[in-house]
Amino acid sequence: MRLNYLVYLALGVFLIGLILAAGCTQAPAPGGPGEIKIGVVASMTGPASTTGKDIWQSAELAAEEINQKGGVPVRELGRSVPIRLIQGDDESTREGGMKAVTKLITQDQVNVLVGGYSSAVVSAHQAIVADNKVPYIISGASSSAVSRRTDLDTSYMFFHRPNTDDSAEACMDFLAEVFRPAISAKFGFSEDRKLRVAVIYQDSPFGKGQLDAVRALITAKNLPFEIVAEEPFKMGESDFRTVLTSVKAKNPDVIYAVTFLNELVPMTQQARRDVGLTTLILAIENNDDPDYYSGVGTYGDGMIMESRFSPYAVPAGSTEAATRKFLADFDKKYGGFAGMMGAATYESVYVAAAAIEDAGSLDRAKIRDSLARIRIPQMMEIMKGGYISFSPDFRESKFELYVVQLAMDPASGEPRPVIVWPDSLKAREFAIPDWYTPGSP
Amino acid sequence: MDGGIAVLGQVAFWGLYAGCIYILLATGLNLIFGVMKVVNFAHGEFLMLGTYVTFFFFVISGFNPYILLFLSIPILISVGVVVERLCFRPILGTGKLNEIFISLGLIYIFQNAVAMIWTDEWRSMKSPFADMTISAGPIQLPLDYIIIVAITALILVGLHIFLHRTTTGKAIRASSQNRKGAMLMGINVERMDMLTFGIGAGLAGAAGTLWAVSGQVFNPYMGSVPAIKGFAIIILGGLGSIPGAIVGGLAIGMVENFTAFFLGGSWKDAISFILLIIVLLVRPTGLFGEGQE
């Protein structure tokens, strides 16, 4: 009977779901005495795997550098000890993250955790970290809802990234200070014309956090902006044609895109190529990755992105030498450049090492206390005040953020970013592309 | 764009494109099920393999990717034949659970093999017609999508002619309608199994090529979601019914895109299964399914 086949089909679909939710766990890796075990939570598989690989490789590079210098001095042991990284593949899913973190904590007995990318994934395993009281330096999970939650103890979690409010504020400031005046001047708009902003956002805590932040900032700063479209999409989506068609019908001046790297590339391509949008896309910092520039190709020309670390746009100043060294070392080891998430994780491993050295112990509570008071000079990303430290309230580090604009580079055949905001860091002025048309007057 | 009708027309066109990919995937799946009564959950991996075969030959040859259909389809047919001979034939008739677990194992094998060869980075490729668009009034029709719709129609017409006008095609249909009867009439049903599985995989391979050519990104793990939707489509259209797979694929493509337009992209995947549940409540055998085997 066909009913039997339906039952088997249903069973099969259920099992496929299990496969999607399941993951490849690494074999137990007992560490010897006197080694520092750092668990790296990275999306090695699934929709965020490109970024996950970047996170893991950058952590490897940092650990190798530290070990080559003799490891981390630990006072209680009376000697320096090497770092051993243990990979925890969160599979870009909440369930995968919970499984990976549980294994890292209970089976591998890591001293510190670093990494974490998706806000949705990190929020799902925060309770495990809180229950086990393991210091966790989170280089992703930008949603403020993740760092500021009150339903569990986040005192062991340190956020080495700007939160959604920070990055949204940088974007809104850029739009208010540079973008709106530029299009008003070019197209002769009246001073009271509101900037028409469309928000396309990942339907996740990350995306919703950004949307909420944008709404709140427009109100709080009384910005002359109008949100003309709010379009959510599922994490991992690759077909944005209908969403973009809907946005196009709303005639925006700019599209604020809250995406992962693997979503922004097809979104930009489909916007320009398939839907024929002649609107600029303002993307978020987590997309500033070499794979974005190679993937988006000519369709990226003129697009804008908020950033804090760019593989191709290194701000002049005190962080320039360290950034260029990191990029060169990464290129030598892996062939290619690291992205922003890689840089943040690289720094996080150094922060973990510094905290362990300061604590003089591998005791998790002592490392946590050390992280709470840590103050080390900025490395590659420009920090407010020039130091990496964590705020006393929600343990968040604070960055100087900037905005880049992409321009085609004939030599590489790919677009390359140039810093256009703020004035203190910009390399050239923001330029409105010839193909751009604003929304309704 | 002028007016709401034009916007809806544009959305319908995106739905038609999505439907084409689903139709090719679901038709192959239904063809295999119709003849062998085998449930192959690794069918989405054939689509994924199709994208990588196209990508690989596009990079090394620089050929027009549509020409590469003449490579991806035969290669995937060969892969399908090998899979049928090595994996499904030995366990045919031993129970559905064996088939299910074999196909689940194949998912892992294909995914890991492709990740090992091409890494698990997201990939995309650019069609030589990527920048060409035809305007139908206020609706923008990218040339690639028109070609994809036309190729899908050609493949389906070709399949129809093959199944209805050739001796082998008639033998496949006979095996599908009554396996024992076909055997008694001298048809080598095992050969038909092998051929059908190969054709099904080839259709998925064609879907993979069209997926890649349309500019969508792909990685080794991308096949599972389309496969699940493929199963939803064949249940919706009726198990074993090729017209059902075509109508079901189009329906899912359209409904997904109109849902994304009216309710937002978050509902895009969920609506396929909501539609499936509604159809099964009204017509438990699917749109074109029969009451009994």
HADDOCK unambig.tbl for C-alpha pairs under 7 A between the chains (distance, minus, plus):
assign (segid A and resid 1 and name CA) (segid B and resid 292 and name CA) 6.21 0.50 0.50
assign (segid A and resid 1 and name CA) (segid B and resid 293 and name CA) 6.11 0.50 0.50
assign (segid A and resid 2 and name CA) (segid B and resid 292 and name CA) 6.54 0.50 0.50
assign (segid A and resid 2 and name CA) (segid B and resid 293 and name CA) 6.52 0.50 0.50
assign (segid A and resid 8 and name CA) (segid B and resid 96 and name CA) 6.77 0.50 0.50
assign (segid A and resid 12 and name CA) (segid B and resid 100 and name CA) 6.07 0.50 0.50
assign (segid A and resid 13 and name CA) (segid B and resid 228 and name CA) 6.57 0.50 0.50
assign (segid A and resid 46 and name CA) (segid B and resid 221 and name CA) 6.86 0.50 0.50
assign (segid A and resid 49 and name CA) (segid B and resid 121 and name CA) 6.87 0.50 0.50
assign (segid A and resid 50 and name CA) (segid B and resid 121 and name CA) 5.61 0.50 0.50
assign (segid A and resid 50 and name CA) (segid B and resid 122 and name CA) 6.92 0.50 0.50
assign (segid A and resid 203 and name CA) (segid B and resid 266 and name CA) 6.40 0.50 0.50
assign (segid A and resid 231 and name CA) (segid B and resid 264 and name CA) 5.90 0.50 0.50
assign (segid A and resid 231 and name CA) (segid B and resid 265 and name CA) 6.99 0.50 0.50
assign (segid A and resid 232 and name CA) (segid B and resid 264 and name CA) 5.75 0.50 0.50
assign (segid A and resid 232 and name CA) (segid B and resid 265 and name CA) 5.42 0.50 0.50
assign (segid A and resid 232 and name CA) (segid B and resid 266 and name CA) 5.89 0.50 0.50
assign (segid A and resid 233 and name CA) (segid B and resid 264 and name CA) 6.83 0.50 0.50
assign (segid A and resid 233 and name CA) (segid B and resid 265 and name CA) 4.13 0.50 0.50
assign (segid A and resid 233 and name CA) (segid B and resid 266 and name CA) 4.77 0.50 0.50
assign (segid A and resid 234 and name CA) (segid B and resid 265 and name CA) 6.26 0.50 0.50
assign (segid A and resid 234 and name CA) (segid B and resid 266 and name CA) 4.94 0.50 0.50
assign (segid A and resid 238 and name CA) (segid B and resid 216 and name CA) 6.16 0.50 0.50
assign (segid A and resid 238 and name CA) (segid B and resid 217 and name CA) 6.41 0.50 0.50
assign (segid A and resid 239 and name CA) (segid B and resid 216 and name CA) 6.88 0.50 0.50
assign (segid A and resid 241 and name CA) (segid B and resid 14 and name CA) 6.76 0.50 0.50
assign (segid A and resid 242 and name CA) (segid B and resid 11 and name CA) 5.66 0.50 0.50
assign (segid A and resid 242 and name CA) (segid B and resid 14 and name CA) 6.72 0.50 0.50
assign (segid A and resid 242 and name CA) (segid B and resid 257 and name CA) 6.05 0.50 0.50
assign (segid A and resid 242 and name CA) (segid B and resid 260 and name CA) 6.60 0.50 0.50
assign (segid A and resid 242 and name CA) (segid B and resid 261 and name CA) 6.00 0.50 0.50
assign (segid A and resid 243 and name CA) (segid B and resid 260 and name CA) 6.50 0.50 0.50
assign (segid A and resid 243 and name CA) (segid B and resid 261 and name CA) 6.11 0.50 0.50
assign (segid A and resid 243 and name CA) (segid B and resid 265 and name CA) 6.70 0.50 0.50
assign (segid A and resid 245 and name CA) (segid B and resid 7 and name CA) 6.99 0.50 0.50
assign (segid A and resid 246 and name CA) (segid B and resid 261 and name CA) 6.13 0.50 0.50
assign (segid A and resid 249 and name CA) (segid B and resid 1 and name CA) 6.64 0.50 0.50
assign (segid A and resid 262 and name CA) (segid B and resid 122 and name CA) 6.93 0.50 0.50
assign (segid A and resid 266 and name CA) (segid B and resid 216 and name CA) 6.40 0.50 0.50
assign (segid A and resid 266 and name CA) (segid B and resid 217 and name CA) 6.72 0.50 0.50
assign (segid A and resid 273 and name CA) (segid B and resid 130 and name CA) 6.73 0.50 0.50
assign (segid A and resid 273 and name CA) (segid B and resid 131 and name CA) 5.99 0.50 0.50
assign (segid A and resid 274 and name CA) (segid B and resid 142 and name CA) 5.87 0.50 0.50
